[in-house]
Amino acid sequence: MSSQKSAGAPQRGEGEGILARVDAAGRRSLSHPIGVVAAVLLALIMLPVAVWLDLHQLSNESLTRQARDLNGMISEIRGYYSSNVVRRVLDNGGNATLAHNYEEIEGGIPIPATLSIELGEVIGKRAEGITYRFVSDETFKGRVPHVLDPFENQALAALRSDGRPDSSVTEVGGSLLNRQVRMAVPIVMGTTCVACHNSHPDSPRSDWKVGDVRGIQSIT
């Protein structure tokens, strides 16, 4: 039999040394119980903080994504209506009448802004936890002026300054269990919008240009 020990096997002295070090560490811990208790308490306190921060981030991301998706959906609806209803009727010389007060006119159909405002009322009644607003600081004559809150005023100014149709302004608030995300996107004047607004007798302005920011679309 060979008297040589395997090269990979731990030596007896080494094993005893490890046990000794573990025993010494344990004795030191027992000699300072306050430090051990403090470390355990700190770990217990930091755990829910870490969980809260993680949930906070996930909540913000989820609500922001939902607001962005809903804003995109409403913008698509408004764009479709403008291109496939309003423009086609105008180009075809149809008998339909476009008006913001379409309900008072026989054969009247709503302009895109009116559709968006009424759509906001429908969403507010049917969608729990969601508020949609389609507002401007320059409303048509005869229409009740929109009252913009501080967030909407700041968002409108920022979006007009930015000038990009794909820009947005977001505000996050509330508590962990009651988070609130507000997102505003610009209402950009297109060719059909400019033609209507610059020729309508009730329009507050007649110098709109394609690309101007008319107002904001806001989702809470």
N, C-alpha and C positions, 0 to 999 in steps of 0.2 A: 504494500500500500504506500502511496506517496504521502510524504509528510508535508508537501507544499499545499497551502490554502489557495482556494480560488481567488484570482486577482480581483473579481468583482464583489466578493462577499465582504460585508462590513466586519471590521475588527471588533473584538469584544470590548477593547478599551474605548473605541469610538462610541459604541452603543451606550456604555456606561456614562460617557461624557455628555451625550445628548440628554439622557435621563436626569443627570445632575443639573444641567442648565435649565431644563423644564421645571425641576423641583425648586430651583433657586428663584425662578421667575414667579412661581406660584407662592412661595414664601414672601417675596417682596410685595406681591399683590395683597396678601392677607395682612401684611404689616401696614398697608395704607388703604384701608377699606373705604375711606371717604373719596379717594381718587377713583377707585373702581366704580363706586356708586355714581359719582359725577359723570364719568364716561358713559355709563349705561343710560343715565337720564338724558344726557346730551344727544345720544343716538336716538332715544325714543322721541325727543322733541323735534329733531331734524327730519325724521322720517315723514311725519305728516306735512311738514313744510315742503319737502321734496315732492310729495304726492300732489300737494296743492298747486305748486308751480307747474307741474306737468299737466294737471287738469286745466289750469288757467290757460296755458298755451293751446291745448287741444280745443278748448271751448272757443277761444278767439279765432282759431283757424277755421273751425267748422262753421261758425256763424258768418264769418267773412266770406267763405266760399258760397254759402247759401244766398247771402245778399247779392253777391256778384252774379250768381246763376239767375236769380229772379230778375235782376236789373237787365241782364242780357235778353231774357225771355220777353220782357215788356218792350224793350227797344226793337226787337225783331217784329213783334206784333205791330208796333207803330210804323215801322219802316215798310212792312208788307202792305198795310192799309194805305199808306201814302202812295206807294208805287203801283199797286194792283187795283186800287179802288179809285182814289182821287184822280190820279193822272189819266187812267183809262177813260173815266167819265168825261174829263175835260177835253182830252184829245178826240173823243168820239162825238163831241157836241151833244151829249145826252141831255135829257130833260131834268135830271136830278139837280137839286140845289144844295150846295155845300154851305153850311152855316154853323156857327157855334150855338145858335138857338134853334137848331134843326127841328126840335119837337113842335115849334110854333109854326112851321112851314110845311105845307102839303108837298110830299115828295122830298123833303129835306133829309140830308144825311150828314152826320157829324164830321167836322174837320178833325185831323189827327190829334190836335191838342185837346179837343173836347172828348174824343174817345179815350185818351189817356187819363184825363181827370175823372171821367165816369168809371173807367176801369179801376182807378185807385179806390173809389168808393166801394166797388164790388169786392175788391181784395180785402179792404178793411172790415167788411161785414162777414166775409166767409173764411178768411185765413187767420187762424188764431196766432197771436204773437207777431203778426206782420203788419206794418203800416207802410202805405205807399202814397207818396205825394208828388204831384206834377205841378210845379209852381214857377212863377216868374215875378220879377219886380215891375214888369210892364204889361199889364193886363189890358184886354180889349175894353173899350168904353161900354158901360152898361153892365159889365161883369163885376162882381164883388172882388175888390183887390185882395190878392193873396197876402197873408200876414206871415212873413218869414221869420223864423226864430234865429238866434245867434249862429247856430251851426249852419243853417241854410244860407244866411247872408255871407258868412265867411267862405263857404264852399262855392257859392256863385262867383264871388270876387276872385277866388283862386283859379277856378276853371276858366273864367274869362281871360285872366292873365296868362294862363298856360296855353290856351288856344287849341289844344289837341282834342279831337273827338273821342279818343280812347282813354283819356285821363279820368281820374276819380279822386274823391276825397273821402276818407274813412275816419270814423270816431268810435272808439270802444270805451264802454263804461259799465257801471253796475257792479254787482257782487258776483262771487263765484257761482252761486246758485241762481242768480238772476242777471245773466250777462245781457248786454245790449250792444249791438253793432249798428251804426248808421253809415250808409254809403250813399254818396251823391255822385251822379254822372251828368255831363252836360247835355242839354237839349240843343242840338246844332241845327241851324237853318239850312235846309236843302233848297233845290231849285223850285219845287212846288210850294214850299213854305214861303219863300221870298216873294213869289208871284202873288200869292194870296194876301200876305200881310201888307205888302206895299200898295196894294190896290183896294184893300178893304176900307170902307169909310169909318169903321170903328177901331181900326188899328191905331195904337198910340204912336207909331212911327211909320214912315214911308221910305226909309233909306236903308232897310235891311240888306245885307249882302250874304251870299252863300258862304257858310262857314261860321257866321256869327253865332254866339251862344245866347239863345233866347231866354233860357232859364235852366232849371235843374230838375232832374228826376231823382227822388230820394226814397230809399228803402230803409226801414228800421226793423 
